[in-house]
Amino acid sequence: MTTGPSHPPRGAARRSRPLRVADAIKDWVVERGLQPGDRLPGEAELIERFGMSKGTIREAMRLLQAQGLVETKTGPGGGSFVGAVSRERAGALLANYFYFRDVTIADIYQVRIALEPELAASLAGNLTEAQLAELEAIMQDYAHAAADAEEERRQHVASLRFHARLSDFGSNALLGFCVSFMAQILTDLTVYKRLYATPNHALWKRGRSHQSDLIAALRQGDAERARAVMKSHMEMARSLMDAQEAEVMKRFIAE
């Protein structure tokens, strides 16, 4: 018995059979409301269900594995299961997409300044003490002013981890992903032509003060204060990047 849409999308006939079958399997998973970890039918059942050859079914499953949507386990209880694409994998794929486009630091901070204040406002009054304590623990990695250029670089990476972790706490998965992705790009793909020639203690103090004020606003449930503090923090960070002549590297990143 075959299944699938009675009216294939425009251009579907030009796509390979494995691609069409992979799409049909995804539709089948959605129709049945399957979740990550749920078992998929065996190869023989897929051949019968979709009316395709063994080779086509196997190639379709390989395509789904490459997309992270199917996981295969061997041994007792093994088989094929619905997979979930991790945020890390999605971020790596998206970063590699942007490899072929001219993304600048200005582009990144245009997005950060637009989104991060809204994330901060949405979290005000909605974080647990354990989550707030986790943010404060990250700040301990740069509790003291850097002694040299290398330590200041490490502190900068740690401060980006603060923002990435903050993105994990929101209820808006799309907003959280975008914020986390910006932090990933700045961590993995940013180079500085004038990298921390002399540690700037004034900027370190101001940055930590912003984050401390932000945590206080989040704890107090003051959304407008959280939004304002984060906006000021993002604008300061953009100025710092400009001063250090930061650029986005042309490099593929690993998942």
N, C-alpha and C positions, 0 to 999 in steps of 0.2 A: 504494500500500500504506500502511495506517495503522498506527501503533504507539502504545503508551501503556498505562497500567495497565488491566487488565480490570475492576477494581473501583475506580472513582474514589473519592477520599476523600469523606466525608460533607460535604455542602454544596457539592461541586464544581459541580453543575448550576446553582447560582445565580451562579457566577463567569462572567465574560465569556469568550468564545472565545479572545481573545488571551492572557488570563491563563492559561487552561488549556493553550494551545499553548506558552507560555513555560515553564511547569512541565514539559511533556513534553519540550521541548528540553533543559532542565537534566537531566532523568532520563536522556535519551539520551547526553548528554555523560558523565555519571557511569558509566553502563553500559559505555561504551567506554573509560573510563579516560583521556579526553582531558586534556591539560594546557594551561596558559596559553601562547598562541602557536600552538596547533594550529588548522588551518583547519577551518571549519565548512562543511557542504554549501551549495551555491548556492541561490538562491531557488526555482528550478524543482524541484530535488530535494526541498527542504523541503515545497513544495506537494504533491508526490506522496507523500512519506513520511508526512505528517501528515493528508493528505486535507482540507486547508483552502484557502480562497481566498487569492489574492495579497494582498488587503488585510489579512486576518487574520494571515498570516505576517509581513508587514511591521510590523504593530503589535506583534506578539509580539517581534520582533527589536528594535524601539525600546524596549520595556519592559526587555529584557535589557541593552541598551546603557545605559539609565538606571540600572540596578543595578550597572553596571560589569562585568558578566559576559560581555559581547560587545564586541569592538572592531572597527570597520570601517575598512579602509584603501582608499584610491583609487589609481588609476594601475596601472602594470605590477605584477603580482603581488598586486594588491589583492583584497579580498573581506572576508568576516567571519571572525573568529578568536575563540577562547576568551580571555576577559580574566580578570585577577586583581584583586580588590578590594584596594586599597592600605590599609595601616594608617591613613594620614591620612584617606582617604575614609570608612572605617568609623568612625573616631573622630568625624569631623564629623557623620555621620548619627546616631550615638548621642548626641552632645551636643545635637543639635537635637531628638531625642526627649525628652531630659530638660528641654528648654525649658519644656514644659508640666507639669512636676512640680517640687515644691518640694525641690530638692536644696540642702543646707546645707553649710557648711564642716565642721561636725561629722560629717555623713554621709561626706564625702570622707576625713576623717582616720580615721574608724572603719575604712574600707576600707584606707587606706594602712598604718595600724598593724598590721592583720591580714596584709597581703600582702607589703609590702616587706621585712620581716625574713626571710621565707621565701625571697624571691627572692635576697637577699644570701647566705643560707646555702647555697642551691643553687649559687651561683657560686663559692664558696670553693674555691680550688685548680683551678678550671676555666677561668680566663681566661688568655689569652696575654699576654706582656709588651707587645705592641703594643696590646692592649685596655686594659690597666692604664695604659699611657702616655697613651692617649687620654683616660681619665678624669682623669688628672693635668693634662693640657693644658687641659681645661675648667676646672679649679680655678684656673688662672692668670688667668681672667677676673675673679676676685675674690680675688686674691693679697694685695691691700692693703685696709685698711679704707676704707669709702666716705667721701668728703668732704662729700657733701650728700645730700638726700633722693632726687634723681633717680638718682644713681649707685647708691644702695642698692637702688632699685627694679630697676635693670638687673642688679645682682648677684644679686638674688633670682630673676629670670628665668633667669640663667645657672646658678644652682644647681639649678633644676628641670630644665635640660637635662642635668645630670649624672645625674639619676634616670631621665630618659627614655632616655638612651644606655645606662645600665645595663640597662634593660629589654630592649634589643635583643640582649643577649649570652646570654640564657638559652635553654635547650632547650624550655621549656614555653611554647608560643606564646600560650596563653590567659592565663597569669600575666603574661607580658611585655606583652600588650595591655592588661590591666587597669591595670598600673602606669603604662604610657605614657599611657593615657587620663586617669588622675588628674592627671598632670603637665600634660597639655594643658589640662584644665579650669582648673587653677590658673593657668596661663600666660595663657589667652585670656579667661577669664570671671570672674576674681576682682577685686573692688574692695575698697578699704580705707578705712574711714571715718576712721581715724587713721593715714594712710599716712606712716610714717617721718618723723615730725615732727623728730626728731633722730636721726641715725644711731647705732645701738646697737652700739658696737664690741665689747662683751663677748659679745653674741649672735653677731656675725660670727666672732669668734675661736673660740667654742664650736662653731659650725656647721662651720667648716673643720677643726677638730680631729676632729670626728666623721667627716668624709669621709676625712681622712688616716688615721685609725685603721681605717676600713672598708677602704681600699685595702690597708693592711698586712695585715689579716686575710684578705682575698681572696688576696693574694700568698702568704701562709703556708699557705693551705688550712685555716684555722681557722673552721669553719662556725659553731660556737657563739658565738665572739667576733663574727663578722660579723653574726649574728642579733641579738645584744645591742646592738651599736653602732647598728645601723639602727633598732632599736626606740627607743632613747634619742633618736636623731636625730629620728624621727618625732614623738615626744612633745614634744620641744622646739619643733619646727615648729608643732605644734598650739597650744601655749601662745602662741607668737608671733602666730599668726593671731587667737587670742582677744584678745590685747592690742591688736591693730590693728583689731579689730572688722571683720574681713574678711567679705565676703558674696559669693555667687555671683550674677553679673549675669543678668538676663533678656535674652538676646540670641542670635540665630541666628549661627552661625559658618560661614565659607566652607570649602570643601574644600581 
